[in-house]
Amino acid sequence: MNAYLKILIAIVFVFVFLCTINTVQAQISKNYFEVGLGLGTTIYQGDIEVTSAGNYKRLRPALSIYGGKWLSKYFLVQGSFTHGAITAYDADWKTPAYKQLRNLNFHTSINEVDARIVFSPFGNAAYTPDKRWYPYLFAGAGIVFTHVKRNYSGIDSSFLTAKNMDNLALDSAHKLPSVIHSVPFGAGVRYVVSPHISLFAEFAYHLPVTDYLDGFSYIANPRQKDNYYNYSIGVNYTFFNNASKCPKVKR
């Protein structure tokens, strides 16, 4: 079974488990809903790259919108939409030398819809004057809508050995993805400003299930999947009900 698929199945089971706990627990301290807005950037990792950290040479802005509900004091179920873009050029790198000869480049928009479970080990970011910082972890599953535009018109003829020509033919014949499954996970921290408002900084890594996010595979490295990650900062607004609620337990 594909490793990413195993992760997706595990996340679904965790989500169902948490929802079950929520329906049978005797009391929930507070019933919070929240919305958020984040601004950041998306960093590409893949075949048209040199460093393991990813491509920082052509960054594009990314905008995220969030909405969620606290299942309990420590767990939040959240949905999000992120719009951004990633791009990379072989020509940006002078070393290794083959990058200038291969001279590939690509661009794609990233429109991702995902659902995730957020774990806040110190509780659900309630406002108190002496406690403002709340770290959190999250994992989920998503769908990414892309519009990949690849370009191999600048390849130097000296790079086109018989093997590379065959690999390029395989890539050019491969249908580019428009919808991709993704496994997002990461960490962040909140700073509570008031009972309703909190600021956050977040790192989110995304594992797309494809090697054609950049439009190439065989002519580059078919053993390595393409990935990307986000840095973002933003603000959350919380709607809450101070009254404790005791959900009915089905018998």
C-alpha positions as CSV (number, residue, x, y, z in Angstrom):
1,M,0.0,0.0,0.0
2,N,1.2,3.5,-0.8
3,A,2.8,5.2,2.2
4,Y,0.8,8.4,1.7
5,L,-2.4,6.3,1.6
6,K,-1.5,4.7,4.9
7,I,-1.1,8.1,6.4
8,L,-4.5,9.2,5.1
9,I,-6.2,6.1,6.6
10,A,-4.5,6.7,9.9
11,I,-5.7,10.3,10.0
12,V,-9.3,9.3,9.2
13,F,-9.2,6.7,12.1
14,V,-7.9,9.4,14.5
15,F,-10.6,11.8,13.4
16,V,-13.4,9.2,13.9
17,F,-11.9,8.3,17.3
18,L,-11.8,12.0,18.5
19,C,-15.4,12.5,17.3
20,T,-16.5,9.5,19.2
21,I,-14.9,10.8,22.4
22,N,-16.6,14.1,21.8
23,T,-20.1,12.5,21.6
24,V,-19.8,10.4,24.8
25,Q,-17.8,12.6,27.1
26,A,-19.9,13.9,30.0
27,Q,-18.8,17.6,29.7
28,I,-17.0,20.0,27.4
29,S,-15.5,23.0,29.1
30,K,-16.3,25.5,26.2
31,N,-17.8,25.3,22.8
32,Y,-15.5,27.4,20.5
33,F,-15.8,28.2,16.8
34,E,-13.2,30.2,15.0
35,V,-12.2,31.6,11.7
36,G,-8.8,32.8,10.6
37,L,-6.8,34.5,7.8
38,G,-3.1,33.8,7.0
39,L,-0.6,35.3,4.6
40,G,2.7,33.7,3.7
41,T,4.6,31.9,1.0
42,T,5.0,28.5,-0.5
43,I,8.4,26.8,-1.1
44,Y,8.8,24.1,-3.7
45,Q,10.9,20.9,-3.3
46,G,11.5,18.7,-6.2
47,D,13.5,17.8,-9.3
48,I,14.3,21.3,-10.5
49,E,16.1,22.1,-7.3
50,V,19.5,21.9,-5.8
51,T,19.2,22.4,-2.0
52,S,17.2,20.1,0.3
53,A,15.6,23.2,1.8
54,G,13.8,24.0,-1.4
55,N,13.6,26.9,-3.8
56,Y,13.8,30.4,-2.2
57,K,14.8,32.2,-5.4
58,R,11.3,32.8,-6.9
59,L,8.9,33.0,-3.9
60,R,5.2,33.8,-4.4
61,P,2.7,35.0,-1.8
62,A,0.1,32.6,-0.5
63,L,-3.2,33.3,1.2
64,S,-5.0,31.0,3.5
65,I,-8.5,31.0,5.0
66,Y,-9.4,28.8,8.0
67,G,-12.6,27.7,9.9
68,G,-12.8,25.3,12.8
69,K,-14.5,24.0,15.9
70,W,-13.0,22.7,19.1
71,L,-14.0,19.1,19.8
72,S,-12.6,19.3,23.3
73,K,-10.1,21.4,25.3
74,Y,-7.2,20.0,23.4
75,F,-8.5,19.1,19.9
76,L,-9.7,21.3,17.1
77,V,-11.1,20.1,13.8
78,Q,-10.3,22.6,11.1
79,G,-10.9,23.2,7.4
80,S,-8.7,25.5,5.3
81,F,-8.3,26.8,1.8
82,T,-4.9,28.0,0.5
83,H,-4.1,29.8,-2.7
84,G,-0.5,30.2,-3.8
85,A,1.9,29.3,-6.6
86,I,5.3,27.6,-7.0
87,T,7.9,28.0,-9.7
88,A,11.5,26.9,-10.4
89,Y,14.2,27.4,-13.0
90,D,17.3,25.3,-13.7
91,A,18.9,28.4,-15.1
92,D,18.9,30.0,-11.6
93,W,21.7,27.6,-10.6
94,K,25.2,27.8,-11.9
95,T,26.2,24.6,-10.2
96,P,26.0,21.7,-10.8
97,A,26.9,22.5,-14.4
98,Y,24.2,20.3,-16.0
99,K,21.5,22.7,-14.6
100,Q,22.4,25.3,-17.2
101,L,22.4,22.7,-20.0
102,R,19.2,21.0,-19.0
103,N,17.5,24.4,-18.5
104,L,14.0,23.2,-17.4
105,N,11.5,25.4,-15.7
106,F,7.9,25.3,-14.6
107,H,5.1,27.2,-12.9
108,T,1.9,26.1,-11.3
109,S,-0.9,27.6,-9.2
110,I,-1.7,25.9,-5.9
111,N,-5.3,25.8,-4.7
112,E,-5.6,23.4,-1.8
113,V,-8.6,22.5,0.3
114,D,-7.9,20.4,3.3
115,A,-9.3,19.1,6.7
116,R,-7.0,18.6,9.6
117,I,-6.9,17.8,13.3
118,V,-5.1,20.3,15.5
119,F,-3.7,19.3,18.9
120,S,-3.0,22.0,21.4
121,P,-1.2,20.5,24.4
122,F,-1.8,23.5,26.7
123,G,-5.5,23.8,25.9
124,N,-7.7,25.8,23.6
125,A,-6.0,29.2,23.8
126,A,-8.3,30.8,26.4
127,Y,-7.4,34.4,27.2
128,T,-5.6,35.0,30.5
129,P,-3.3,37.9,31.3
130,D,-0.5,35.6,32.4
131,K,-0.8,33.0,29.7
132,R,-0.6,34.1,26.1
133,W,1.5,31.6,24.1
134,Y,-0.1,28.3,22.9
135,P,1.9,25.9,20.6
136,Y,0.1,23.3,18.5
137,L,0.6,20.4,16.1
138,F,-1.6,19.3,13.2
139,A,-2.1,16.7,10.5
140,G,-4.8,16.1,7.9
141,A,-5.7,15.3,4.3
142,G,-6.4,17.6,1.3
143,I,-7.0,18.0,-2.4
144,V,-4.8,20.3,-4.5
145,F,-6.0,21.9,-7.7
146,T,-3.1,22.8,-10.0
147,H,-2.4,24.3,-13.4
148,V,1.1,23.0,-14.3
149,K,3.0,24.8,-17.1
150,R,6.3,23.1,-17.9
151,N,9.0,24.4,-20.3
152,Y,11.8,22.4,-21.8
153,S,12.4,24.5,-24.9
154,G,15.7,25.8,-23.6
155,I,17.5,22.4,-23.3
156,D,21.0,22.6,-24.7
157,S,21.6,20.1,-27.5
158,S,24.7,18.7,-25.8
159,F,22.4,17.5,-22.9
160,L,20.2,15.5,-25.2
161,T,22.0,12.1,-25.1
162,A,20.0,9.1,-26.3
163,K,18.9,8.3,-22.7
164,N,17.9,11.9,-22.0
165,M,15.9,12.1,-25.2
166,D,14.0,8.9,-24.2
167,N,13.4,10.3,-20.7
168,L,12.1,13.6,-22.1
169,A,9.8,11.8,-24.5
170,L,8.3,9.9,-21.5
171,D,7.8,13.1,-19.6
172,S,6.3,15.0,-22.5
173,A,3.8,12.2,-23.1
174,H,2.8,12.1,-19.5
175,K,-0.5,13.8,-18.7
176,L,0.0,16.7,-16.3
177,P,-2.0,16.5,-13.0
178,S,-4.8,18.9,-12.3
179,V,-6.1,17.4,-9.1
180,I,-3.7,15.9,-6.5
181,H,-4.1,14.3,-3.1
182,S,-2.1,15.9,-0.4
183,V,-1.1,15.1,3.2
184,P,-0.5,18.3,5.2
185,F,1.1,18.3,8.6
186,G,3.1,20.8,10.7
187,A,3.2,23.0,13.8
188,G,2.5,26.5,14.9
189,V,2.2,28.9,17.8
190,R,-0.6,31.3,18.9
191,Y,-0.3,34.5,20.8
192,V,-3.6,35.4,22.4
193,V,-4.3,39.2,22.2
194,S,-7.9,39.3,23.6
195,P,-10.7,36.9,24.4
196,H,-11.7,36.9,20.8
197,I,-8.4,37.6,18.8
198,S,-5.2,35.6,18.6
199,L,-2.2,35.9,16.3
200,F,-0.4,32.8,14.9
201,A,2.7,31.7,13.0
202,E,2.7,28.4,11.3
203,F,4.8,25.9,9.3
204,A,2.9,23.4,7.1
205,Y,4.5,20.6,5.1
206,H,2.6,19.1,2.2
207,L,3.2,15.7,0.6
208,P,1.5,15.6,-2.8
209,V,1.0,12.1,-4.2
210,T,2.8,12.8,-7.5
211,D,6.2,13.3,-9.2
212,Y,4.7,15.7,-11.8
213,L,3.9,18.7,-9.7
214,D,6.8,20.4,-11.7
215,G,5.9,18.6,-14.9
216,F,9.0,16.4,-15.0
217,S,10.1,13.1,-13.6
218,Y,12.2,10.8,-15.8
219,I,14.6,13.5,-17.1
220,A,15.2,14.5,-13.5
221,N,14.8,12.1,-10.6
222,P,11.9,9.6,-10.8
223,R,12.7,8.2,-7.4
224,Q,11.9,11.5,-5.6
225,K,8.4,12.9,-5.2
226,D,7.7,16.6,-5.5
227,N,6.7,18.4,-2.3
228,Y,6.1,21.9,-1.0
229,Y,5.7,23.7,2.3
230,N,4.2,26.9,3.6
231,Y,5.2,29.6,6.1
232,S,2.4,31.8,7.2
233,I,1.4,34.3,9.8
234,G,-2.1,35.5,10.5
235,V,-5.0,36.2,12.8
236,N,-7.8,34.1,14.3
237,Y,-11.2,35.3,15.6
238,T,-13.0,33.1,18.1
239,F,-16.7,32.8,18.8
240,F,-17.4,31.2,22.1
241,N,-20.1,30.2,24.6
242,N,-19.0,30.3,28.2
243,A,-21.8,28.0,29.3
244,S,-20.7,24.4,29.7
245,K,-22.7,21.9,27.7
246,C,-23.4,18.2,28.5
247,P,-24.2,16.4,25.3
248,K,-26.7,13.6,25.4
249,V,-25.3,10.1,25.6
250,K,-27.1,7.7,23.3
251,R,-28.0,4.5,25.1
